[in-house]
Amino acid sequence: MSFLFHKKTKKIVNAVWGVVAVLIIIGMVVFFAPGIIPGVY
């Protein structure tokens, strides 16, 4: 598991987590507040 502690791998993991977090936030906004984005529902 030592490859997890390389700097390049850390940057990739942080980028992946950032994308996942953004997708979850967008999904929650669309799910809980459908009125914000017209035309979805």
C-alpha positions in Angstrom: 0.0 0.0 0.0 3.0 2.3 -0.1 2.0 3.7 -3.5 -0.8 5.5 -1.7 1.7 7.8 -0.1 3.4 9.1 -3.2 2.8 12.7 -4.0 1.5 12.1 -7.5 -0.9 9.5 -6.3 -2.1 11.8 -3.5 -2.9 14.5 -6.0 -4.8 12.0 -8.2 -6.8 10.8 -5.2 -7.6 14.3 -4.1 -8.8 15.2 -7.6 -10.9 12.0 -7.8 -12.5 12.8 -4.4 -13.1 16.4 -5.5 -15.0 15.2 -8.6 -17.0 12.7 -6.5 -17.9 15.4 -4.0 -19.0 17.8 -6.7 -21.2 15.1 -8.3 -22.8 14.2 -5.0 -23.5 17.8 -4.3 -25.0 18.4 -7.7 -27.1 15.2 -7.3 -28.4 16.2 -3.9 -29.3 19.7 -5.2 -31.2 18.2 -8.2 -32.8 15.6 -6.0 -33.9 17.8 -3.1 -34.6 21.1 -5.0 -36.0 20.2 -8.4 -37.4 23.7 -8.8 -33.9 25.2 -9.1 -33.3 23.6 -12.5 -36.3 24.1 -14.8 -37.0 21.3 -17.3 -35.6 18.5 -15.2 -38.9 17.4 -13.9 
